[in-house]
Amino acid sequence: MELYNVIKEPIITEKSMALKEKENKYVFACDLKANKIEIANAVEKFFNVKVVSVATSTVKPRAKRVGQYAGYTSAYKKAIVKLADGNKIDAFNI
C-alpha cells in the first residue's frame, strides 16, 4: 500500500487531545487495509518523528438519516500512535 494512502485524517476530539497531552499519543483515521507497520512508517515519514507503538481498532459503519434518506457512515480504521519522548506533531496544536 502506498504511504500517502495509509493515513486519511487526524481525529481531533476532547478524548484524543487528552491522550496527546498526557501520554504523547496521537489518533488518526486510516485505511481499512493498512496494518500497524504501514501506519508507523507513514507517520514517521510524514511528520519526522519516532513511533514507539501503534494500537488499531476498526470503527464500524453506523446508520444515519437525513430527512427521508437513510444510509450508513463509512467504516475506517482508528490508529492510536504513541511517539517517543521528546517527539511531537505540530499539526495537532490548535
C-alpha positions in Angstrom: 0.0 0.0 0.0 1.3 3.5 -0.9 2.2 5.6 2.2 0.2 8.6 1.2 -3.0 6.4 1.1 -2.5 5.0 4.6 -3.4 8.0 6.8 -6.7 9.7 5.9 -7.0 12.4 8.6 -6.3 13.1 12.2 -9.1 12.6 14.7 -9.4 15.7 16.9 -11.8 15.2 19.8 -11.6 16.1 23.5 -10.5 12.5 24.3 -7.8 12.4 21.6 -6.5 15.8 22.8 -6.3 14.5 26.4 -4.3 11.5 25.1 -1.9 13.8 23.3 -1.3 15.9 26.4 -1.0 13.1 29.0 0.5 10.2 27.1 2.0 11.6 23.9 -0.4 9.6 21.8 -2.0 10.8 18.5 -5.1 9.4 16.9 -5.6 9.0 13.1 -8.3 7.7 10.8 -6.6 5.2 8.5 -7.4 3.0 5.5 -9.1 -0.3 6.5 -6.5 -2.4 4.7 -3.5 -0.7 6.4 -1.6 -2.6 9.0 0.4 -1.3 12.1 3.7 -1.4 10.3 2.5 0.7 7.4 0.8 3.2 9.8 4.0 3.6 11.8 6.1 4.1 8.6 3.7 6.6 7.3 3.6 8.7 10.5 7.4 8.6 10.8 7.9 9.7 7.2 5.3 12.5 7.1 5.9 14.0 10.5 9.6 13.2 11.1 9.0 11.6 14.5 9.9 8.3 16.1 6.9 5.9 16.7 7.1 3.6 19.7 3.8 1.7 19.3 0.6 1.6 17.3 -2.8 0.4 18.5 -5.6 -0.1 16.0 -9.3 -0.7 16.0 -11.9 -0.9 13.3 -14.8 1.6 13.5 -17.9 0.0 12.1 -20.4 1.9 10.0 -23.4 3.4 11.8 -26.9 4.1 10.4 -27.6 7.8 9.7 -30.6 9.6 8.4 -31.1 12.9 6.7 -34.8 13.6 6.2 -36.3 10.7 4.2 -32.9 9.4 3.1 -31.3 6.7 5.2 -27.7 5.4 4.8 -24.6 4.4 6.7 -21.4 6.2 7.6 -18.1 4.9 6.2 -16.1 2.3 8.1 -12.5 3.2 8.9 -9.6 2.0 11.0 -8.6 4.1 14.0 -4.9 4.2 14.9 -3.6 5.4 18.2 0.1 6.2 17.7 2.5 6.6 20.7 5.6 8.7 20.0 9.0 8.5 21.7 9.7 11.0 24.4 10.6 14.5 23.1 8.7 14.0 19.8 5.5 15.8 18.9 3.4 16.6 15.9 2.8 20.3 15.4 -0.2 19.8 13.1 -2.3 18.8 16.2 -1.7 22.1 18.0 -4.9 24.0 17.6 
